[in-house]
């Protein structure tokens, strides 16, 4: 009779261990950082840069670039203007391009997020260089090309925007 109790107690103990194991397995939720906010930022940033024309922006900094002759074609979109700056690349044009991107990115992306712009695989702008420590990195790319004057076509360049948190 005592053998029956031992086998029954052993069976209940085994069932208890299996139930505890199943509970642990089904309640385990690995941490996955949310990606929806950086995705929204990267797509909105690139969407605004590809659809907004320079002439539609009423900003003293951009108006200064136009009046100083840095921006000649007001019908360019922002991304086309970045591509034109990249085509003309020299130290003063590169500084103007970085300043334009810094000025526009400050208003579009919150401070806690890092942003990088790449044109043809070369980084042309970086804000918040903590990319290696980030938990989320979202990237999107778009081709860009344009006309400098009646005889010069520049591009196509691949422009990439990366946003991380």
C-alpha positions as CSV (number, residue, x, y, z in Angstrom):
1,X,0.0,0.0,0.0
2,X,2.8,2.4,0.7
3,X,4.1,1.9,-2.9
4,X,0.9,3.3,-4.3
5,X,1.3,6.5,-2.3
6,X,4.9,7.0,-3.4
7,X,4.0,6.5,-7.1
8,X,1.0,8.8,-6.8
9,X,3.1,11.5,-5.0
10,X,5.8,11.1,-7.7
11,X,3.2,11.6,-10.5
12,X,1.8,14.7,-8.9
13,X,5.3,16.1,-8.4
14,X,6.0,15.4,-12.1
15,X,2.8,17.1,-13.2
16,X,3.6,20.1,-11.0
17,X,7.1,20.5,-12.6
18,X,5.6,20.2,-16.1
19,X,2.9,22.9,-15.3
20,X,5.5,25.3,-13.8
21,X,7.7,24.8,-16.9
22,X,4.8,25.5,-19.2
23,X,3.9,28.6,-17.3
24,X,7.5,29.9,-17.5
25,X,7.7,29.1,-21.3
26,X,4.4,30.8,-22.1
27,X,4.8,33.9,-20.0
28,X,8.4,34.6,-21.2
29,X,8.3,37.8,-23.2
30,X,11.6,38.8,-24.6
31,X,12.2,42.5,-24.7
32,X,11.7,44.0,-28.2
33,X,12.2,47.7,-28.4
34,X,9.3,49.6,-30.1
35,X,10.2,50.5,-33.7
36,X,7.1,52.5,-34.7
37,X,8.2,55.9,-33.5
38,X,11.6,55.9,-35.3
39,X,9.9,54.5,-38.4
40,X,7.5,57.4,-38.4
41,X,10.3,59.8,-38.0
42,X,12.4,58.4,-40.8
43,X,9.5,58.1,-43.3
44,X,8.2,61.6,-42.4
45,X,11.7,63.1,-42.7
46,X,12.4,61.6,-46.1
47,X,8.8,62.3,-47.2
48,X,9.0,66.0,-46.3
49,X,12.5,66.3,-47.9
50,X,11.3,64.7,-51.2
51,X,8.0,66.6,-51.5
52,X,8.7,70.1,-50.1
53,X,10.1,72.6,-52.6
54,X,12.5,75.3,-51.5
55,X,10.1,78.0,-52.7
56,X,7.4,76.7,-50.3
57,X,9.6,77.2,-47.2
58,X,9.3,80.5,-45.4
59,X,12.4,80.5,-43.3
60,X,15.0,83.2,-42.7
61,X,17.9,80.8,-43.0
62,X,16.8,79.4,-46.3
63,X,15.8,82.9,-47.6
64,X,19.4,83.9,-46.8
65,X,20.8,81.0,-48.8
66,X,18.7,82.1,-51.7
67,X,19.7,85.7,-51.5
68,X,23.4,84.8,-51.1
69,X,23.3,82.7,-54.2
70,X,23.8,79.3,-52.6
71,X,20.4,78.1,-53.8
72,X,19.7,79.1,-57.4
73,X,16.7,76.9,-58.4
74,X,13.8,77.6,-55.9
75,X,11.8,74.8,-57.6
76,X,14.1,72.2,-56.3
77,X,12.9,70.0,-53.5
78,X,15.0,69.9,-50.4
79,X,16.5,66.5,-51.3
80,X,17.2,67.7,-54.8
81,X,19.0,70.7,-53.3
82,X,21.1,68.4,-51.1
83,X,21.9,66.4,-54.2
84,X,23.0,69.5,-56.0
85,X,25.2,70.5,-53.1
86,X,26.7,67.0,-53.1
87,X,27.4,67.3,-56.9
88,X,29.2,70.7,-56.4
89,X,31.0,69.4,-53.3
90,X,33.8,71.5,-52.0
91,X,34.5,72.6,-48.4
92,X,32.2,75.7,-48.4
93,X,29.3,73.8,-50.2
94,X,29.7,70.9,-47.8
95,X,29.5,73.2,-44.8
96,X,26.4,74.8,-46.3
97,X,24.8,71.4,-46.9
98,X,25.5,70.3,-43.4
99,X,24.1,73.6,-42.0
100,X,21.0,73.3,-44.1
101,X,20.4,69.7,-42.9
102,X,21.1,70.6,-39.3
103,X,18.7,73.5,-39.5
104,X,15.9,71.5,-41.0
105,X,16.5,68.4,-38.9
106,X,16.3,70.4,-35.7
107,X,12.7,71.2,-36.4
108,X,11.7,67.7,-37.7
109,X,13.2,65.2,-35.3
110,X,13.2,65.3,-31.5
111,X,16.4,65.7,-29.5
112,X,16.4,62.1,-28.3
113,X,16.8,60.7,-31.8
114,X,19.9,60.5,-33.9
115,X,19.8,61.2,-37.6
116,X,22.3,60.6,-40.4
117,X,22.1,61.5,-44.1
118,X,24.1,59.5,-46.6
119,X,24.5,60.5,-50.3
120,X,25.9,57.8,-52.5
121,X,27.2,55.9,-49.4
122,X,29.0,58.9,-47.9
123,X,27.8,60.4,-44.7
124,X,27.0,64.1,-45.3
125,X,25.3,64.9,-41.9
126,X,25.2,63.3,-38.5
127,X,23.3,64.3,-35.4
128,X,23.7,62.4,-32.1
129,X,26.5,59.9,-32.8
130,X,25.3,57.3,-30.3
131,X,24.3,54.9,-33.1
132,X,26.4,52.0,-31.7
133,X,24.5,52.2,-28.4
134,X,21.0,52.4,-29.9
135,X,18.4,49.8,-29.6
136,X,16.6,50.7,-32.8
137,X,18.0,51.8,-36.2
138,X,15.6,52.5,-39.1
139,X,16.8,53.4,-42.6
140,X,15.2,54.4,-45.9
141,X,16.6,55.3,-49.2
142,X,15.5,57.2,-52.3
143,X,17.2,58.1,-55.6
144,X,17.6,61.7,-56.5
145,X,18.8,63.5,-59.7
146,X,18.5,66.9,-61.1
147,X,19.6,69.5,-63.7
148,X,22.2,72.1,-62.7
149,X,21.9,74.2,-65.9
150,X,20.7,73.6,-69.5
151,X,23.7,71.3,-70.2
152,X,24.6,69.6,-66.9
153,X,22.6,66.8,-65.4
154,X,23.8,65.5,-62.0
155,X,23.1,62.2,-60.3
156,X,21.4,59.8,-59.9
157,X,22.5,59.6,-56.3
158,X,21.0,57.3,-53.6
159,X,20.1,59.3,-50.6
160,X,19.7,57.4,-47.3
161,X,18.2,58.7,-44.1
162,X,18.9,56.8,-40.9
163,X,17.1,57.5,-37.6
164,X,17.9,55.7,-34.3
165,X,16.9,56.0,-30.7
